[in-house]
Amino acid sequence: MSCPNSVQIRRLETPSNREIEGLSDVLRDCVEGGASVGFMVPLTGSKTEAYWRSVLESATRGERVVLLAEEATGAIVGTVQVIWAQFENQPHRADVAKMLVHRRARRQGIGAALLAAAEHCALSADRTLLVLDTASSDAERLYVRRGWQRVGTVPGYALWPAGGFCSTTIFFKELRRGPSRTAAPDQPGNLPQFDNGGRPMRRIKSRKRGEERRGSITGSTWRYRIQGLRSSYARSR
Ligand SMILES: CC(C)(COP(=O)(O)OP(=O)(O)OC[C@H]1O[C@@H](n2cnc3c(N)ncnc32)[C@H](O)[C@@H]1OP(=O)(O)O)[C@@H](O)C(=O)NCCC(=O)NCCS
């Protein structure tokens, strides 16, 4: 499955009114279709336009990247944002947000193409850990297919557009470039590693075999669970 050839994914650089209208149309269609993406119905044109203008100002300040999916006719049918983590202790992290595909263009691979482009964009900027949350089961399947890991669900996190609480599910994906998995843990630029339970993993030496494995830090002591071995051992802080 791939994005139709007639649809192009590109980064929005200097937005025109036409693009703001197109993005507003996609947002309004998704919200009217029941997507919990920050807005309630009825969603007015002035609200969607104000939202996109503020997003694009933020992109101009270098805080995020806005990608869009555009048909050959110029019609915008989808979008996604990569928002750089602002804190100085998270130079390797970004959020993926507002992945939206117009209902008339769904199930053609555009969502998958937008997500792939967002990941590529993040990795190009040396962001190697991506986080997102979603209330959509359609989106969940897409994230899992592209290797994202499910962390858990927060019940009653937000409202559906027409009212009523909805839960959100948090995902992360670690992006890898080349042989980064084997880099030393405390070196700058090293990728943070997580196990399937979302726990941070450190490279450690197995006492039994003297070989290095990835392990998890759990509990009040540094307990390294060695992957691939049944046994574990603890070291006091
Ligand atoms: C989630 C969302 C972005 C997915 O967009 P999309 O363009 O439909 O995504 P894709 O086309 O890549 O994949 C959707 C499905 O179509 C299928 N598909 C993709 N290309 C296809 C093709 N050529 N023929 C048939 N099926 C296809 C995929 O396998 C997938 O199947 P699944 O639903 O059984 O898992 C879209 O549903 C959406 O905008 N939802 C509302 C907004 C929202 O909630 N966004 C999430 C915020 S985090």
The ligand as a Tripos MOL2 file, in Angstrom:
@<TRIPOS>MOLECULE
LIG
   48    50     1     0     0
SMALL
NO_CHARGES

@<TRIPOS>ATOM
      1 C1         -6.1560    8.2730   11.3590 C.3       1 LIG1
      2 C2         -6.1690    8.8270    9.9550 C.3       1 LIG1
      3 C3         -5.1820    9.9990    9.8660 C.3       1 LIG1
      4 C4         -5.7220    7.7330    8.9490 C.3       1 LIG1
      5 O1         -5.6450    8.3130    7.6620 O.3       1 LIG1
      6 P1         -5.7370    7.4240    6.3180 P.3       1 LIG1
      7 O2         -5.2370    8.2580    5.2250 O.co2     1 LIG1
      8 O3         -7.0800    6.8190    6.1860 O.co2     1 LIG1
      9 O4         -4.6670    6.2650    6.6690 O.3       1 LIG1
     10 P2         -4.1770    5.0910    5.7070 P.3       1 LIG1
     11 O5         -4.9040    5.1650    4.4040 O.co2     1 LIG1
     12 O6         -2.7220    5.0840    5.6760 O.co2     1 LIG1
     13 O7         -4.6640    3.7830    6.5040 O.3       1 LIG1
     14 C5         -6.0200    3.6210    6.8520 C.3       1 LIG1
     15 C6         -6.5310    2.2390    6.4350 C.3       1 LIG1
     16 O8         -6.6200    2.1650    5.0280 O.3       1 LIG1
     17 C7         -5.9250    1.0340    4.5650 C.3       1 LIG1
     18 N1         -5.3910    1.3480    3.2380 N.ar      1 LIG1
     19 C8         -4.3300    2.1250    2.9420 C.ar      1 LIG1
     20 N2         -4.1560    2.1930    1.5900 N.ar      1 LIG1
     21 C9         -5.1430    1.4570    1.0480 C.ar      1 LIG1
     22 C10        -5.4940    1.1420   -0.2890 C.ar      1 LIG1
     23 N3         -4.7970    1.6050   -1.3120 N.pl3     1 LIG1
     24 N4         -6.5770    0.3450   -0.4830 N.ar      1 LIG1
     25 C11        -7.2750   -0.1420    0.5480 C.ar      1 LIG1
     26 N5         -6.9970    0.1340    1.8470 N.ar      1 LIG1
     27 C12        -5.9340    0.9250    2.0900 C.ar      1 LIG1
     28 C13        -4.8680    0.7900    5.6230 C.3       1 LIG1
     29 O9         -4.3970   -0.5300    5.6240 O.3       1 LIG1
     30 C14        -5.6380    1.1120    6.8720 C.3       1 LIG1
     31 O10        -6.4430   -0.0170    7.1960 O.3       1 LIG1
     32 P3         -7.0330   -0.2860    8.6820 P.3       1 LIG1
     33 O11        -7.9880    0.8250    9.0010 O.co2     1 LIG1
     34 O12        -7.7110   -1.5710    8.5510 O.co2     1 LIG1
     35 O13        -5.8910   -0.2970    9.6310 O.co2     1 LIG1
     36 C15        -7.5940    9.2950    9.5540 C.3       1 LIG1
     37 O14        -8.4980    8.2500    9.8240 O.3       1 LIG1
     38 C16        -8.0530   10.5350   10.2870 C.2       1 LIG1
     39 O15        -7.7620   11.6450    9.8610 O.2       1 LIG1
     40 N6         -8.8250   10.3880   11.3700 N.am      1 LIG1
     41 C17        -9.4310   11.5220   12.0540 C.3       1 LIG1
     42 C18        -8.4120   12.3920   12.7290 C.3       1 LIG1
     43 C19        -7.7170   11.6490   13.8380 C.2       1 LIG1
     44 O16        -8.3260   11.1080   14.7360 O.2       1 LIG1
     45 N7         -6.3800   11.6550   13.7250 N.am      1 LIG1
     46 C20        -5.5230   11.0170   14.6990 C.3       1 LIG1
     47 C21        -4.9860   12.0550   15.5980 C.3       1 LIG1
     48 S1         -3.6200   11.3880   16.4990 S.3       1 LIG1
@<TRIPOS>BOND
     1     1     2 1
     2     2     3 1
     3     2     4 1
     4     2    36 1
     5     4     5 1
     6     5     6 1
     7     6     7 2
     8     6     8 1
     9     6     9 1
    10     9    10 1
    11    10    11 2
    12    10    12 1
    13    10    13 1
    14    13    14 1
    15    14    15 1
    16    15    16 1
    17    15    30 1
    18    16    17 1
    19    17    18 1
    20    17    28 1
    21    18    19 ar
    22    18    27 ar
    23    19    20 ar
    24    20    21 ar
    25    21    22 ar
    26    21    27 ar
    27    22    23 1
    28    22    24 ar
    29    24    25 ar
    30    25    26 ar
    31    26    27 ar
    32    28    29 1
    33    28    30 1
    34    30    31 1
    35    31    32 1
    36    32    33 2
    37    32    34 1
    38    32    35 1
    39    36    37 1
    40    36    38 1
    41    38    39 2
    42    38    40 1
    43    40    41 1
    44    41    42 1
    45    42    43 1
    46    43    44 2
    47    43    45 1
    48    45    46 1
    49    46    47 1
    50    47    48 1
@<TRIPOS>SUBSTRUCTURE
     1 LIG1         1 GROUP 0 **** ****
